[in-house]
């Protein structure tokens, strides 16, 4: 039951974070400040931004919801995100940072020609847009449990806060609040996860409560399907503007690497805590709405003061993650669509265009959510990751590790055709092989067909170096 103490604690925490956001917003004066923080971000802020972007409604509310329904396999989303950070830190931070670009389309344009930019922008934005909607879906059970509002009004309120936050703050606000959010998440959600683990009776108690193998298996369905979920999280993360933006914003490659390693170690812990909470709520409250598993646990099983901080942290997580995703879409659309057709636009005009794009994306996501109120949050998240991954991942690997080896027309064909094959396969053959495998296979096949014959072997390693 929500008490006055909960509301006081929520108000205090939200006020603290809002003051941090207002402070950082004072330093946003140019389009570069808005998009990549002026390229002066250190390791802690890079890690905070990555965690703040990724640990949102999908990683917390959505993971607990899926654990409540299916068990341990809900960990795939955060496990994939953590592994992606480690791989990026080991192999990609240096090559990505050296290009000094603001967006993924700009990076790929350097390898395959400027004509690929609008196509990458289109598909990447569509994928990110789906995940913004997933964040909004995760916010609804929290807001409706805290306030006497309908799901529709909760969605409208979340969209309004989301748009306001990112329009006035941009990347500097996202990175600085992301660091504060990281501290709040791991001092509340981790405690809640430990409490739920204790209430379950530890590992032995979990095995006794859930004796059926699927509940405690990473592969409760088909091996191929569950593995595809993890792979889509990894390649979707690596292919997403929102998660590459902190790397572009880093002051050097070393800072980017350290920030990625920090995020890679901490992201799976948040998912594991959410899984424990989902399992406990399944055992203790089998009849509730699965989407409410996490917020109900925080209200019923934590001290009201800590519970209020945890609920506020969840709301902050949802807003920050959704805002970071909005910022990613806004940056792509402004730089690679508007900027491409307005090459003479000044700093003020580009800053305004970024903010207008964010406004449009936020409003469209609200409309999308209204038509999908009762759907599974992680379902949309994995679809989003797969769409981004098949568009960007293989061409990016070719640009990093085999520069000048793939002909530009082949790169463009892979970027255009692979997402189309993925979507058509998902629509026409939904129960056959996972669409992710089809899209990646198509992309790799096209790129291999486009390899230049007789190019020097030294090109293969030219993109290495971290």
C-alpha positions as CSV (number, residue, x, y, z in Angstrom):
1,X,0.0,0.0,0.0
2,X,1.4,3.4,-1.0
3,X,1.9,5.6,2.1
4,X,2.7,9.3,2.7
5,X,6.3,8.3,3.4
6,X,6.5,6.8,-0.1
7,X,5.4,10.0,-1.7
8,X,7.8,12.1,0.4
9,X,10.7,9.9,-0.5
10,X,9.7,9.9,-4.2
11,X,9.4,13.7,-4.3
12,X,12.8,14.2,-2.6
13,X,14.6,11.8,-5.0
14,X,12.9,13.3,-8.1
15,X,13.8,16.8,-6.9
16,X,17.4,15.9,-6.5
17,X,17.7,14.4,-10.0
18,X,15.8,17.4,-11.5
19,X,18.3,19.8,-10.0
20,X,21.1,17.8,-11.5
21,X,19.3,18.0,-14.9
22,X,18.8,21.7,-14.7
23,X,22.4,22.3,-13.8
24,X,23.7,20.3,-16.7
25,X,21.2,21.9,-19.1
26,X,22.8,25.3,-18.5
27,X,25.9,24.1,-20.4
28,X,24.0,23.1,-23.6
29,X,24.8,25.9,-26.1
30,X,25.6,24.2,-29.4
31,X,24.4,21.2,-31.4
32,X,27.6,19.4,-30.4
33,X,26.9,19.9,-26.7
34,X,23.4,18.6,-27.3
35,X,24.4,15.5,-29.3
36,X,27.8,14.4,-28.0
37,X,28.6,16.6,-25.0
38,X,31.2,18.6,-26.8
39,X,33.4,15.4,-26.9
40,X,34.8,16.0,-23.4
41,X,33.2,13.1,-21.5
42,X,35.3,11.0,-19.1
43,X,35.0,7.3,-18.1
44,X,32.6,7.7,-15.2
45,X,30.2,9.8,-17.3
46,X,30.5,7.4,-20.3
47,X,29.7,4.4,-18.0
48,X,26.9,6.4,-16.3
49,X,25.4,7.3,-19.7
50,X,25.5,3.7,-20.9
51,X,23.9,2.4,-17.8
52,X,21.4,5.2,-17.7
53,X,20.5,4.6,-21.3
54,X,20.2,0.8,-21.0
55,X,18.9,0.2,-17.5
56,X,15.4,1.4,-18.0
57,X,11.9,-0.1,-18.1
58,X,12.9,-3.0,-20.4
59,X,15.8,-4.0,-18.1
60,X,13.9,-3.7,-14.9
61,X,10.1,-3.8,-15.2
62,X,10.2,-5.8,-18.4
63,X,12.8,-8.3,-17.1
64,X,10.8,-8.9,-13.9
65,X,7.6,-9.3,-15.9
66,X,9.3,-11.9,-18.2
67,X,10.9,-13.7,-15.2
68,X,7.4,-13.8,-13.5
69,X,6.0,-15.6,-16.6
70,X,9.0,-17.6,-17.9
71,X,11.8,-17.7,-15.3
72,X,15.5,-17.3,-15.6
73,X,15.6,-16.8,-19.4
74,X,14.5,-13.2,-18.7
75,X,18.2,-12.4,-18.0
76,X,19.1,-12.6,-21.7
77,X,18.4,-8.9,-22.4
78,X,20.8,-7.5,-19.8
79,X,23.3,-10.3,-20.2
80,X,23.5,-9.4,-23.9
81,X,23.9,-5.7,-23.1
82,X,26.7,-6.4,-20.7
83,X,28.6,-8.7,-23.1
84,X,28.1,-6.1,-25.9
85,X,29.8,-3.4,-23.7
86,X,32.8,-5.7,-23.0
87,X,33.2,-6.6,-26.7
88,X,33.0,-2.9,-27.7
89,X,35.6,-2.0,-25.1
90,X,38.0,-4.7,-26.4
91,X,37.6,-4.3,-30.1
92,X,35.6,-1.2,-31.2
93,X,36.3,1.8,-28.9
94,X,39.5,2.9,-30.7
95,X,38.2,2.6,-34.3
96,X,34.9,4.2,-33.5
97,X,36.5,7.1,-31.6
98,X,39.1,7.9,-34.2
99,X,36.4,8.8,-36.8
100,X,35.3,11.8,-34.8
101,X,31.7,11.4,-36.0
102,X,28.4,12.1,-34.3
103,X,26.2,9.3,-35.6
104,X,26.3,5.7,-36.9
105,X,25.2,6.7,-40.4
106,X,28.1,9.1,-40.6
107,X,30.5,6.3,-39.6
108,X,29.2,3.9,-42.3
109,X,29.1,6.7,-44.9
110,X,32.9,7.0,-44.5
111,X,33.2,3.4,-45.6
112,X,30.4,3.0,-48.1
113,X,29.6,6.5,-49.4
114,X,27.3,9.3,-48.3
115,X,24.2,7.7,-50.0
116,X,23.9,5.1,-47.2
117,X,23.2,7.7,-44.6
118,X,19.4,8.1,-45.1
119,X,18.9,4.3,-45.3
120,X,20.8,3.7,-42.0
121,X,18.9,6.6,-40.5
122,X,15.6,5.2,-41.5
123,X,16.0,1.6,-40.3
124,X,18.0,2.6,-37.1
125,X,15.4,5.2,-36.2
126,X,12.6,2.6,-36.7
127,X,14.3,0.2,-34.4
128,X,15.0,2.7,-31.7
129,X,11.5,4.0,-31.9
130,X,10.1,0.6,-31.0
131,X,12.3,0.5,-27.9
132,X,11.1,4.0,-26.9
133,X,7.6,2.6,-27.0
134,X,8.8,-0.4,-24.8
135,X,10.0,2.1,-22.2
136,X,6.6,3.8,-22.2
137,X,4.8,0.5,-21.8
138,X,7.0,-0.2,-18.7
139,X,6.2,3.2,-17.2
140,X,2.4,2.6,-17.2
141,X,2.2,0.0,-14.4
142,X,4.4,2.1,-12.2
143,X,2.4,5.3,-12.7
144,X,-0.9,3.6,-12.4
145,X,0.2,2.0,-9.1
146,X,1.4,5.4,-7.7
147,X,-1.5,7.6,-9.0
148,X,-5.2,7.1,-9.7
149,X,-4.9,7.5,-13.4
150,X,-5.8,5.4,-16.4
151,X,-3.1,3.7,-18.6
152,X,-3.8,6.3,-21.3
153,X,-3.2,9.2,-19.0
154,X,-0.1,7.5,-17.6
155,X,1.3,7.1,-21.2
156,X,0.5,10.8,-21.9
157,X,2.3,12.0,-18.7
158,X,5.3,9.9,-19.4
159,X,5.6,11.1,-23.0
160,X,5.4,14.8,-21.8
161,X,8.1,14.3,-19.2
162,X,10.3,12.4,-21.7
163,X,10.1,15.1,-24.3
164,X,10.7,17.9,-21.8
165,X,13.7,16.2,-20.3
166,X,15.6,15.5,-23.5
167,X,14.7,18.7,-25.4
168,X,16.2,20.9,-22.7
169,X,19.1,18.7,-21.6
170,X,20.5,16.7,-24.4
171,X,23.6,14.5,-24.0
172,X,25.2,16.4,-21.1
173,X,22.1,16.1,-19.0
174,X,21.7,12.4,-19.9
175,X,25.3,11.5,-19.0
176,X,25.4,13.4,-15.7
177,X,22.0,12.2,-14.5
178,X,23.0,8.7,-15.8
179,X,25.9,8.7,-13.3
180,X,23.5,9.7,-10.4
181,X,21.0,7.2,-11.6
182,X,23.7,4.4,-11.6
183,X,24.3,5.1,-7.9
184,X,20.5,5.1,-7.2
185,X,19.8,1.9,-9.2
186,X,22.5,-0.2,-7.6
187,X,21.7,1.0,-4.1
188,X,18.0,0.2,-4.3
189,X,17.4,-2.5,-7.0
190,X,20.3,-4.6,-5.9
191,X,19.1,-4.4,-2.3
192,X,15.6,-5.5,-3.4
193,X,17.1,-8.3,-5.4
194,X,19.0,-9.6,-2.4
195,X,15.9,-9.4,-0.2
196,X,13.9,-11.4,-2.8
197,X,16.7,-14.0,-3.0
198,X,16.6,-14.3,0.8
199,X,12.8,-14.6,0.9
200,X,13.0,-17.4,-1.7
201,X,15.3,-19.3,0.6
202,X,18.5,-18.9,-1.4
203,X,19.5,-21.2,-4.2
204,X,18.0,-24.3,-2.5
205,X,14.7,-22.6,-1.9
206,X,14.5,-21.5,-5.5
207,X,15.1,-25.1,-6.7
208,X,12.4,-26.3,-4.4
209,X,9.9,-23.6,-5.4
210,X,10.5,-24.0,-9.1
211,X,11.3,-27.7,-9.6
212,X,10.4,-27.7,-13.3
213,X,13.5,-27.3,-15.4
214,X,12.3,-24.5,-17.8
215,X,11.9,-22.0,-14.9
216,X,15.7,-22.1,-14.1
217,X,17.0,-22.7,-17.6
218,X,18.4,-20.1,-20.0
219,X,16.8,-22.1,-22.8
220,X,13.2,-22.9,-21.8
221,X,12.0,-22.9,-25.4
222,X,14.0,-23.9,-28.4
223,X,17.8,-23.4,-28.1
224,X,17.8,-21.5,-31.3
225,X,15.1,-19.1,-30.3
226,X,16.6,-18.2,-26.9
227,X,20.1,-17.9,-28.3
228,X,18.7,-15.5,-30.9
229,X,17.4,-13.3,-28.1
230,X,20.9,-13.0,-26.6
231,X,22.5,-12.5,-29.9
232,X,20.0,-9.8,-30.9
233,X,20.7,-8.0,-27.6
234,X,24.5,-8.1,-28.3
235,X,24.4,-6.9,-31.9
236,X,21.5,-4.6,-31.4
237,X,23.4,-2.8,-28.6
238,X,26.6,-2.5,-30.7
239,X,24.5,-1.2,-33.6
240,X,22.5,1.4,-31.7
241,X,23.2,5.2,-31.9
242,X,22.1,5.6,-28.3
243,X,24.8,3.3,-27.0
244,X,27.5,4.4,-29.4
245,X,26.8,8.1,-28.7
246,X,28.8,7.9,-25.3
247,X,31.7,6.4,-27.2
248,X,31.6,9.3,-29.8
249,X,31.3,11.7,-26.9
250,X,34.4,10.4,-25.0
251,X,37.4,12.6,-24.7
252,X,39.7,9.8,-25.9
253,X,39.6,6.0,-26.7
254,X,40.9,5.1,-23.2
255,X,38.0,6.9,-21.6
256,X,35.6,5.1,-23.9
257,X,37.0,1.7,-23.1
258,X,37.0,2.2,-19.3
259,X,33.4,3.5,-19.4
260,X,32.3,0.5,-21.6
261,X,34.0,-2.0,-19.2
262,X,32.3,-0.4,-16.2
263,X,28.9,-0.7,-17.9
264,X,29.6,-4.2,-19.0
265,X,30.2,-5.4,-15.5
266,X,27.2,-3.6,-13.9
267,X,24.4,-4.0,-16.5
268,X,23.8,-7.8,-15.9
269,X,23.6,-7.3,-12.1
270,X,20.6,-5.1,-12.6
271,X,18.9,-7.8,-14.7
272,X,19.7,-10.5,-12.2
273,X,18.1,-8.5,-9.4
274,X,15.0,-8.0,-11.5
275,X,14.8,-11.7,-12.3
276,X,15.0,-12.6,-8.5
277,X,12.2,-10.2,-7.8
278,X,10.1,-11.6,-10.7
279,X,10.6,-15.2,-9.4
280,X,9.7,-14.3,-5.8
281,X,6.5,-12.4,-6.9
282,X,5.5,-15.5,-9.0
283,X,5.9,-17.7,-5.9
284,X,4.2,-15.3,-3.5
285,X,1.6,-13.6,-5.6
286,X,0.7,-15.9,-8.6
287,X,-2.4,-14.0,-9.6
288,X,-1.1,-10.4,-10.2
289,X,-0.5,-8.6,-13.5
290,X,3.0,-9.7,-14.4
291,X,3.9,-6.1,-15.5
292,X,3.3,-5.0,-11.9
293,X,5.6,-7.5,-10.3
294,X,8.5,-5.1,-9.7
295,X,6.7,-2.0,-8.5
296,X,4.4,-4.1,-6.2
297,X,7.5,-5.7,-4.6
298,X,9.1,-2.3,-4.0
299,X,5.9,-1.1,-2.3
300,X,5.1,-4.2,-0.2
301,X,8.5,-5.5,0.8
302,X,10.9,-2.5,1.2
303,X,11.0,0.0,4.0
304,X,8.8,3.0,2.9
305,X,11.7,5.4,2.7
306,X,13.8,3.0,0.7
307,X,10.8,1.9,-1.3
308,X,10.0,5.5,-2.3
309,X,13.6,6.0,-3.4
310,X,13.4,2.8,-5.4
311,X,10.1,3.8,-7.1
312,X,11.5,7.2,-7.9
313,X,14.7,5.5,-9.3
314,X,12.5,3.3,-11.5
315,X,10.7,6.4,-12.9
316,X,14.1,8.1,-13.4
317,X,15.4,5.0,-15.2
318,X,12.4,5.0,-17.5
319,X,12.6,8.7,-18.3
320,X,16.4,8.6,-18.8
321,X,16.4,5.5,-20.9
322,X,13.6,6.7,-23.1
323,X,15.2,10.2,-23.3
324,X,18.5,8.7,-24.4
325,X,16.7,6.7,-27.1
326,X,14.8,9.8,-28.2
327,X,18.1,11.7,-28.3
328,X,19.6,9.0,-30.4
329,X,16.8,9.2,-33.0
330,X,16.8,13.0,-32.9
331,X,20.5,13.1,-33.5
332,X,20.3,10.7,-36.4
333,X,17.3,12.4,-38.1
334,X,18.8,15.9,-37.6
335,X,22.4,15.1,-38.7
336,X,21.7,12.5,-41.4
337,X,18.4,13.5,-42.8
338,X,17.8,17.2,-42.1
339,X,21.5,18.1,-42.1
340,X,22.2,16.2,-45.3
341,X,19.6,18.2,-47.2
342,X,20.5,21.5,-45.4
343,X,24.3,21.4,-45.6
344,X,24.6,25.1,-44.9
345,X,22.5,25.0,-41.6
346,X,24.2,26.8,-38.7
347,X,24.6,25.6,-35.1
348,X,21.4,27.3,-33.9
349,X,19.4,25.7,-36.7
350,X,20.8,22.3,-36.1
351,X,20.2,22.5,-32.4
352,X,16.6,23.5,-33.1
353,X,16.1,20.7,-35.6
354,X,17.4,18.1,-33.1
355,X,14.9,19.3,-30.5
356,X,12.0,19.3,-33.0
357,X,12.9,15.7,-34.1
358,X,12.8,14.6,-30.4
359,X,9.4,16.2,-30.1
360,X,8.0,14.4,-33.1
361,X,9.5,11.0,-32.0
362,X,8.0,11.4,-28.5
363,X,4.5,12.2,-29.8
364,X,4.6,9.3,-32.3
365,X,5.7,6.8,-29.6
366,X,2.8,7.9,-27.4
367,X,0.4,7.1,-30.3
368,X,2.0,3.7,-30.8
369,X,1.7,2.8,-27.1
370,X,-2.0,3.6,-27.0
371,X,-2.6,0.8,-29.5
372,X,-0.3,-1.7,-27.7
373,X,-1.0,-1.3,-24.0
374,X,-1.2,-5.0,-23.0
375,X,1.7,-6.4,-24.9
376,X,4.9,-8.0,-23.5
377,X,7.6,-5.4,-23.0
378,X,10.6,-7.6,-23.9
379,X,9.0,-8.8,-27.1
380,X,9.2,-5.2,-28.5
381,X,12.7,-4.8,-27.1
382,X,14.1,-7.8,-28.9
383,X,12.4,-6.9,-32.1
384,X,13.9,-3.4,-31.8
385,X,17.4,-4.8,-31.2
386,X,17.1,-7.3,-34.2
387,X,16.1,-4.6,-36.6
388,X,19.0,-2.3,-35.6
389,X,21.4,-5.2,-35.6
390,X,20.7,-6.5,-39.1
391,X,21.0,-3.0,-40.5
392,X,24.2,-1.9,-38.9
393,X,26.2,-4.8,-37.4
394,X,27.8,-6.6,-40.4
395,X,28.5,-3.4,-42.4
396,X,30.1,-1.8,-39.2
397,X,32.3,-4.9,-38.7
398,X,33.4,-4.7,-42.3
399,X,34.1,-0.9,-42.0
400,X,36.2,-1.5,-38.8
401,X,38.1,-4.7,-39.5
402,X,38.3,-4.7,-43.3
403,X,38.3,-1.1,-44.5
404,X,38.4,-0.6,-48.3
405,X,37.9,-4.3,-48.8
406,X,34.1,-4.1,-49.5
407,X,32.8,-2.2,-52.5
408,X,30.5,0.6,-51.5
409,X,27.6,-0.7,-53.6
410,X,27.7,-4.0,-51.7
411,X,27.7,-2.1,-48.4
412,X,24.6,-0.1,-49.5
413,X,22.8,-3.2,-50.7
414,X,23.4,-5.0,-47.4
415,X,22.1,-2.0,-45.5
416,X,19.0,-1.7,-47.6
417,X,18.1,-5.4,-48.2
418,X,18.9,-7.2,-44.9
419,X,16.2,-5.3,-42.8
420,X,13.7,-5.9,-45.5
421,X,14.3,-9.6,-45.6
422,X,14.1,-9.6,-41.8
423,X,10.7,-7.9,-41.7
424,X,9.3,-10.0,-44.5
425,X,10.5,-13.2,-42.9
426,X,9.0,-12.2,-39.5
427,X,5.6,-11.5,-41.3
428,X,5.5,-14.5,-43.7
429,X,7.3,-17.2,-41.7
430,X,7.0,-16.3,-38.0
431,X,7.5,-19.8,-36.8
432,X,10.4,-20.7,-38.9
433,X,14.0,-19.7,-38.2
434,X,14.5,-16.5,-36.1
435,X,14.4,-13.4,-38.4
436,X,17.6,-12.2,-36.9
437,X,19.5,-15.2,-38.3
438,X,18.0,-14.5,-41.8
439,X,18.9,-10.8,-41.7
440,X,22.4,-11.3,-40.6
441,X,23.0,-14.1,-43.1
442,X,21.7,-11.9,-46.0
443,X,23.9,-9.0,-44.9
444,X,27.0,-11.1,-44.6
445,X,26.4,-12.8,-47.9
446,X,26.0,-9.5,-49.8
447,X,29.1,-8.1,-48.2
448,X,31.2,-11.2,-49.0
449,X,30.0,-10.9,-52.6
450,X,31.2,-7.3,-52.7
451,X,34.8,-8.0,-51.5
452,X,37.3,-6.5,-53.8
453,X,39.5,-9.1,-55.5
454,X,43.2,-8.8,-55.2
455,X,43.2,-6.1,-52.5
456,X,46.2,-6.1,-50.2
457,X,46.1,-8.4,-47.1
458,X,47.3,-5.4,-45.0
459,X,43.8,-3.9,-45.4
460,X,42.3,-6.7,-43.2
461,X,44.0,-5.3,-40.1
462,X,43.9,-1.6,-40.9
463,X,40.9,-1.0,-38.8
464,X,42.2,-2.7,-35.7
465,X,43.7,-1.1,-32.8
466,X,41.9,-0.2,-29.6
